[in-house]
Structure formats: C-alpha cells, structure tokens
Amino acid sequence: MPIPEYLSRTGMLREGTVLVHAVHLSRGEIDALREGGARFVLCPRSNAAHGNGSPDLTYFLDAGIPFALGTDSLASVPSLSLWEEMRAAAGLYRGKFAVDALWREIFRAATGNGARALRLPVGTLAPGSPADWIAVDDPGGADAAVFSRLGERTGAGNVRMTMISGERKFERL
C-alpha cells in the first residue's frame, strides 16, 4: 500500500504531520503527502551516514515544496551543525536555481520552514516575532552573493552572538 494511502487510512495524514527523512518517496507520494497536510524534514548527512539514499532535494526545491533541515542526532552525524547540514543539502541539488538563489532557499529550510514545520513562532525576523537570531562574522570572499558566501563558509567559529527570546545566550567578543 502506498505511504500516503496508509497514512490517510490510519488518520495520521493531516495538517501538522511531520515526516522526517523522506528518502524513498516518489515525487507523486511527496505531492500526495503535502496535499494531505504533511510537512517534511530532510536530514541529508544522516541519510549519507546510514547509506540509505538521499532525499529528492531537487524536486522539493524546484516544485516549491517547503521542507526543513534537521541534523537527526549525534548517533548518525559527527555534529549537530546546521551549517554542515545546509552544505550537505546544497550539495544534493541538481536543478535550476542559481547558486545564491539556492542558498536563500537552503536558509529558509534551516530557519522559517523548520519553525513552521514544528509550529513554532520563530524562524523569521518580523515585528512581533521572538528575537531569536545569531550574528556571524562575514567569512570573507570576493563575491557579492551573501547567502552562498555565508552558507558555504560559515561554521561555529564565525558565530559572534546568539539571541533567544531577546536574551543573549552566547557572545564572543
């Protein structure tokens, strides 16, 4: 029985259902699950570590299907770095987006899309939203493509400050 049909029959396919990994889903199944209200969290580094394939990141992006990025756990990846997860995701893409446009989408997957998938009121900088953000040193580079430069070159060493709900949680001078 196809996964969307099974989840629908069991009452599990509804708005707010979060499906993690999505490695062995066909494009038709992805569409049916999305139409049924499911949200997706992709964990490319974990999938690579377990050797069970890769999510069809190109289809998610080119079809405009929102997805979030997750690190899974330290049982399958060497760090919980979302920067590393973003780089792994970008490395899977084989579609039409130019590099900086791709990185904008990857940043959305790591921020706002993740918050929406979990129904959290965070993930974007907007009036009335909690003040959750990080400040990073510019990792350098000659190009003007800010998102790709940050995504390709930023890591924990570049993080200058972390703010959660308006409170400084980490600061490096």
SULCORKA-V629419 format. One record per residue. N is the residue number from 1. RES is the residue in one letter. OMEGA is omega as a letter, one per 30 degrees, with the letter a starting at -180 (999 if undefined). BURIAL is I if it has 24 or more other ideal C-beta (glycine too) atoms within 12 Angstrom, else O. Layout:
# SULCORKA-V629419
n->N res->RES omega->OMEGA burial->BURIAL
n->N res->RES omega->OMEGA burial->BURIAL
This chain:
# SULCORKA-V629419
n->1 res->M omega->l burial->O
n->2 res->P omega->a burial->O
n->3 res->I omega->l burial->I
n->4 res->P omega->l burial->I
n->5 res->E omega->l burial->O
n->6 res->Y omega->a burial->O
n->7 res->L omega->l burial->I
n->8 res->S omega->a burial->O
n->9 res->R omega->a burial->O
n->10 res->T omega->a burial->O
n->11 res->G omega->a burial->O
n->12 res->M omega->l burial->O
n->13 res->L omega->a burial->I
n->14 res->R omega->l burial->O
n->15 res->E omega->l burial->O
n->16 res->G omega->l burial->O
n->17 res->T omega->l burial->I
n->18 res->V omega->l burial->I
n->19 res->L omega->a burial->I
n->20 res->V omega->l burial->I
n->21 res->H omega->l burial->I
n->22 res->A omega->a burial->I
n->23 res->V omega->a burial->I
n->24 res->H omega->l burial->O
n->25 res->L omega->l burial->I
n->26 res->S omega->l burial->O
n->27 res->R omega->l burial->O
n->28 res->G omega->l burial->O
n->29 res->E omega->l burial->I
n->30 res->I omega->l burial->I
n->31 res->D omega->a burial->O
n->32 res->A omega->l burial->O
n->33 res->L omega->l burial->I
n->34 res->R omega->l burial->I
n->35 res->E omega->l burial->O
n->36 res->G omega->l burial->I
n->37 res->G omega->a burial->O
n->38 res->A omega->l burial->I
n->39 res->R omega->a burial->I
n->40 res->F omega->l burial->I
n->41 res->V omega->a burial->I
n->42 res->L omega->a burial->I
n->43 res->C omega->a burial->I
n->44 res->P omega->a burial->I
n->45 res->R omega->l burial->I
n->46 res->S omega->l burial->I
n->47 res->N omega->l burial->I
n->48 res->A omega->a burial->I
n->49 res->A omega->a burial->I
n->50 res->H omega->l burial->O
n->51 res->G omega->a burial->O
n->52 res->N omega->l burial->O
n->53 res->G omega->a burial->O
n->54 res->S omega->l burial->I
n->55 res->P omega->l burial->I
n->56 res->D omega->a burial->I
n->57 res->L omega->l burial->I
n->58 res->T omega->l burial->I
n->59 res->Y omega->l burial->I
n->60 res->F omega->a burial->I
n->61 res->L omega->a burial->I
n->62 res->D omega->l burial->O
n->63 res->A omega->l burial->O
n->64 res->G omega->l burial->O
n->65 res->I omega->a burial->I
n->66 res->P omega->l burial->I
n->67 res->F omega->l burial->I
n->68 res->A omega->l burial->I
n->69 res->L omega->l burial->I
n->70 res->G omega->l burial->I
n->71 res->T omega->a burial->I
n->72 res->D omega->l burial->I
n->73 res->S omega->l burial->O
n->74 res->L omega->l burial->O
n->75 res->A omega->a burial->O
n->76 res->S omega->l burial->O
n->77 res->V omega->a burial->I
n->78 res->P omega->l burial->O
n->79 res->S omega->l burial->O
n->80 res->L omega->a burial->O
n->81 res->S omega->l burial->I
n->82 res->L omega->l burial->I
n->83 res->W omega->l burial->I
n->84 res->E omega->l burial->I
n->85 res->E omega->l burial->I
n->86 res->M omega->l burial->I
n->87 res->R omega->l burial->I
n->88 res->A omega->l burial->I
n->89 res->A omega->l burial->I
n->90 res->A omega->l burial->I
n->91 res->G omega->l burial->O
n->92 res->L omega->a burial->I
n->93 res->Y omega->l burial->I
n->94 res->R omega->a burial->O
n->95 res->G omega->a burial->O
n->96 res->K omega->a burial->O
n->97 res->F omega->l burial->O
n->98 res->A omega->a burial->O
n->99 res->V omega->a burial->O
n->100 res->D omega->l burial->O
n->101 res->A omega->l burial->O
n->102 res->L omega->a burial->I
n->103 res->W omega->l burial->I
n->104 res->R omega->l burial->I
n->105 res->E omega->l burial->I
n->106 res->I omega->l burial->I
n->107 res->F omega->l burial->I
n->108 res->R omega->l burial->I
n->109 res->A omega->a burial->I
n->110 res->A omega->a burial->I
n->111 res->T omega->a burial->I
n->112 res->G omega->a burial->I
n->113 res->N omega->l burial->I
n->114 res->G omega->l burial->I
n->115 res->A omega->l burial->I
n->116 res->R omega->l burial->I
n->117 res->A omega->a burial->I
n->118 res->L omega->a burial->O
n->119 res->R omega->l burial->O
n->120 res->L omega->a burial->O
n->121 res->P omega->a burial->O
n->122 res->V omega->l burial->I
n->123 res->G omega->l burial->I
n->124 res->T omega->l burial->O
n->125 res->L omega->a burial->O
n->126 res->A omega->l burial->O
n->127 res->P omega->l burial->O
n->128 res->G omega->l burial->O
n->129 res->S omega->l burial->O
n->130 res->P omega->a burial->O
n->131 res->A omega->l burial->O
n->132 res->D omega->a burial->I
n->133 res->W omega->l burial->I
n->134 res->I omega->l burial->I
n->135 res->A omega->a burial->O
n->136 res->V omega->l burial->I
n->137 res->D omega->l burial->O
n->138 res->D omega->a burial->O
n->139 res->P omega->l burial->O
n->140 res->G omega->a burial->O
n->141 res->G omega->a burial->O
n->142 res->A omega->a burial->O
n->143 res->D omega->a burial->O
n->144 res->A omega->a burial->O
n->145 res->A omega->a burial->O
n->146 res->V omega->a burial->O
n->147 res->F omega->a burial->I
n->148 res->S omega->l burial->I
n->149 res->R omega->l burial->O
n->150 res->L omega->a burial->I
n->151 res->G omega->a burial->I
n->152 res->E omega->a burial->I
n->153 res->R omega->a burial->I
n->154 res->T omega->l burial->I
n->155 res->G omega->a burial->O
n->156 res->A omega->a burial->O
n->157 res->G omega->l burial->O
n->158 res->N omega->a burial->O
n->159 res->V omega->a burial->O
n->160 res->R omega->a burial->O
n->161 res->M omega->l burial->O
n->162 res->T omega->l burial->O
n->163 res->M omega->l burial->O
n->164 res->I omega->a burial->O
n->165 res->S omega->l burial->O
n->166 res->G omega->l burial->O
n->167 res->E omega->l burial->O
n->168 res->R omega->l burial->O
n->169 res->K omega->l burial->O
n->170 res->F omega->l burial->O
n->171 res->E omega->l burial->O
n->172 res->R omega->a burial->O
n->173 res->L omega->999 burial->O
